[in-house]
Every structure is written in C-alpha cells, then in structure tokens.
Amino acid sequence: MTGGGRSANGWVLVLCAVVAFVLIRMVLDFVQRHPYWSALLVSLVIVGTTAAVLVISKQRARERADQAQRDRLIEVTDTMSGPEFEQWFARILVASGFRDVTVCGGSGDRGADVTAIAPDGRRVVAQCKRQSLSNRVGSAAIQRFAGTCRDIHGGEICMLVTNSFFTAGDGIRMARQLNITLIDRKVLQMWAWTGRPASRFVAGDGPH
C-alpha cells in the first residue's frame, strides 16, 4: 500500500473515533439531563427486543413442526433430488434419537451420504438412493457400498436406504452375507411415520 493510502486510512480511523466519541458524549449527556426518559427508552428497547425474539422463536418452532409433519410422509421423497433425499433422511435420523448426524454426500463421498451415531453408540454409515418407483436398487450398488462402508468409513452399521425397492434375489442375499442393512420404501415409510427404526436394525441383529 502507498503512503497516500495509509494516510487516508489513518484519517478515516480518526474520523470514526471522533464521531464515536461525540455520540457517546451525547448519549451520556442525554442520560444525565433526562434520567427518567432514558430509563423509559431502555425499557422499551428491552421489551421490543424480547418480543421480537419470542415472535421469531415461535415462527421457527412452527416451521420445524410443519417440516417434521411433512417429513413423516414417504410420498414427499418422490419429488426430491438426491441431495434433498439425503437431508430428509438425516432429519429422520435426528428425530429417531441418532446423534452427530452429518450429511456428507457429494462428489468424492465414496459411498457415505449420511453418517451418525446410533442410540446404542455404534457408528452408522448410510448411502441414500433416491429412485423412481420403477427403478430398483440392484446388487451392484450393494456390492460397491459394502466395499467402502467399513474399510473406508469405519461403519459399524451400514445402511443402504432407498425410497424405492431392492431387486429380489442376489442383491438381498448379498446384503445378508455382507451384513448390509437394507431400508426399502416400506421400511422407510414406517420409520418416517412412527419415528422408530426397524426393530432388528436397532437391536443390531443383522440386515433387514
């Protein structure tokens, strides 16, 4: 920076300091001259601020309640994008008592769209598949997820979640062999509506 620039900045700081000093003196002078009016103005500011905070808090609480009510319906997922589905499932986990829920999906996620800590303390790694109802998740997706969930992401519970269904046959058998928990539309619908995961998943007795 040139000497002229530093000089200009210095004058700006001096001017700001002078203005601040004058304003402080004016406030102090007003308080000394009009203590009752000052007390009234402070009270009005406090009351107004408190009222505004309460209104905003209530509005946000209503918005959260409305969002939670919408989230209970599996049909809302049918018009979502992939990232929106991940955020939706993350909210389902939070509402179900899971902790440290993190949405990490995106390029380079290597199969981990959502991570969390289950109520029993185990690390959850979930991959979310937002599909059309006519498009089922096949064995290839299960195999790819199995290759990263535990070795790369340290998952103790590996969930493959879809708003659609899984291809019958090899995929489901592979999931059982690899201990991958499959959450299809039917299970997800009940989970979202009740706020309780499938009992076998919570108990850790293996894949659905």
C-alpha positions in Angstrom: 0.0 0.0 0.0 1.3 3.5 -0.9 1.9 6.2 1.7 -1.1 8.1 0.5 -3.3 5.1 1.0 -2.1 4.6 4.6 -2.6 8.3 5.3 -6.2 8.2 4.0 -7.0 5.1 6.1 -5.5 6.8 9.2 -7.7 9.9 8.7 -10.8 7.6 8.3 -10.0 5.9 11.6 -9.5 9.2 13.3 -12.8 10.5 11.9 -14.6 7.3 13.1 -13.1 7.7 16.6 -14.2 11.3 16.8 -17.8 10.5 15.7 -18.0 7.7 18.2 -16.7 9.9 20.9 -19.3 12.6 20.1 -22.1 10.1 20.0 -21.1 8.7 23.4 -20.9 12.1 24.9 -24.4 13.0 23.5 -25.8 9.8 25.0 -24.3 10.4 28.4 -25.4 14.0 28.3 -29.0 12.9 27.5 -29.0 10.4 30.3 -27.8 12.9 32.8 -30.3 15.5 31.7 -33.3 13.1 31.3 -32.8 10.1 33.5 -36.5 9.1 33.5 -36.8 9.3 29.7 -33.6 7.3 29.4 -35.0 4.6 31.7 -38.2 4.5 29.7 -36.4 4.2 26.4 -34.1 1.4 27.7 -37.2 -0.4 28.9 -38.9 0.0 25.6 -35.9 -1.3 23.8 -35.7 -4.3 26.1 -39.4 -5.1 25.8 -39.3 -4.7 22.0 -36.2 -6.9 21.6 -37.7 -9.6 23.9 -41.0 -9.5 21.9 -39.1 -9.8 18.6 -37.1 -12.8 19.9 -40.2 -14.5 21.1 -42.0 -14.0 17.7 -39.0 -15.3 15.8 -38.6 -18.3 18.1 -42.3 -19.2 17.7 -42.2 -18.8 14.0 -39.2 -21.1 13.8 -40.8 -23.6 16.1 -43.9 -23.7 13.8 -41.7 -24.1 10.7 -39.9 -27.0 12.4 -43.2 -28.6 13.4 -44.6 -28.2 9.9 -41.4 -29.7 8.4 -41.5 -32.6 10.8 -45.1 -33.3 9.9 -44.2 -33.2 6.1 -41.2 -35.5 6.7 -43.5 -38.2 8.1 -44.9 -38.9 4.6 -42.8 -41.1 2.3 -44.5 -39.5 -0.7 -42.6 -36.3 -0.2 -39.4 -38.1 -1.3 -40.8 -38.9 -4.8 -40.2 -35.3 -6.0 -36.9 -34.8 -4.2 -33.5 -34.6 -5.7 -30.7 -36.8 -4.4 -29.3 -34.2 -2.0 -32.8 -33.3 -0.8 -33.4 -37.0 0.0 -30.1 -37.2 2.0 -31.2 -34.2 4.0 -34.6 -35.7 4.6 -33.2 -39.0 5.8 -30.8 -37.1 8.1 -33.8 -35.3 9.7 -35.4 -38.8 10.1 -32.3 -40.0 12.0 -32.3 -36.9 14.2 -36.0 -37.4 15.0 -35.3 -41.0 15.9 -32.7 -40.2 18.5 -29.5 -40.6 16.5 -26.6 -38.2 17.3 -23.9 -36.4 15.4 -25.9 -36.7 12.2 -23.9 -35.4 9.3 -24.8 -35.2 5.6 -21.6 -35.7 3.6 -22.9 -36.8 0.2 -21.5 -35.3 -2.9 -18.6 -35.8 -5.3 -15.9 -37.9 -3.6 -18.1 -39.1 -0.8 -17.1 -42.7 -1.6 -20.5 -44.1 -0.7 -21.1 -42.2 2.6 -24.0 -39.9 2.1 -25.0 -39.6 5.8 -23.1 -40.6 9.0 -24.4 -40.7 12.5 -24.1 -42.4 15.9 -26.9 -44.8 16.7 -28.7 -44.7 20.1 -26.6 -47.7 21.2 -23.4 -45.9 20.3 -22.4 -47.6 17.1 -21.3 -45.6 14.1 -23.8 -45.5 11.2 -22.8 -45.0 7.6 -25.7 -44.7 5.2 -25.9 -44.4 1.4 -29.1 -42.9 0.1 -30.7 -43.9 -3.3 -33.5 -41.6 -4.4 -35.2 -43.5 -7.2 -38.3 -43.6 -9.2 -40.6 -46.4 -8.0 -40.0 -48.3 -11.3 -36.2 -48.2 -10.7 -35.0 -50.7 -8.2 -31.6 -50.8 -6.5 -29.6 -53.8 -7.6 -26.8 -56.0 -6.3 -24.1 -53.8 -7.9 -24.9 -50.9 -5.7 -24.9 -53.1 -2.6 -21.6 -54.6 -3.5 -20.0 -51.1 -4.1 -21.3 -49.8 -0.8 -20.1 -52.9 1.0 -16.6 -52.2 -0.3 -16.4 -48.8 1.3 -18.7 -48.7 4.3 -16.5 -50.4 6.9 -13.0 -50.3 5.4 -13.0 -46.7 4.4 -15.7 -45.0 6.6 -15.4 -47.2 9.7 -19.1 -48.0 9.7 -20.4 -50.4 12.3 -23.9 -50.3 10.9 -24.0 -50.0 7.1 -27.4 -48.9 5.7 -28.4 -48.7 2.1 -31.6 -46.5 2.0 -34.0 -46.0 -0.9 -37.4 -44.6 -1.4 -37.9 -47.4 -3.9 -37.2 -51.1 -3.5 -34.3 -53.6 -4.0 -34.0 -56.1 -6.7 -35.1 -59.5 -5.4 -32.6 -62.4 -5.4 -28.8 -62.0 -5.4 -28.8 -58.4 -4.0 -30.8 -59.2 -0.9 -28.8 -62.4 -0.3 -25.5 -60.5 -0.7 -26.7 -57.9 1.8 -27.3 -60.6 4.3 -23.9 -62.1 3.7 -22.1 -58.7 3.9 -24.2 -57.5 6.9 -25.6 -54.5 5.0 -28.9 -53.2 6.3 -31.4 -52.6 3.5 -34.0 -50.0 4.1 -36.6 -50.0 1.3 -39.7 -47.9 0.8 -41.9 -50.0 3.0 -39.5 -49.9 6.0 -38.7 -46.3 5.4 -42.3 -45.3 5.3 -42.9 -46.9 8.7 -39.7 -45.4 10.1 -40.7 -41.9 9.0 -44.2 -42.2 10.2 -43.5 -43.6 13.7 -40.1 -42.1 14.4 -38.8 -45.6 15.2 -36.3 -47.6 13.1 -36.9 -51.2 12.2 -36.5 -53.2 15.5 -34.0 -55.6 14.0 -31.8 -52.6 13.0 -31.9 -51.0 16.4 -31.1 -54.3 18.1 -28.3 -54.9 15.7 -29.4 -58.4 14.7 -28.3 -58.1 11.1 -29.7 -56.7 7.9 -33.3 -56.3 7.2 
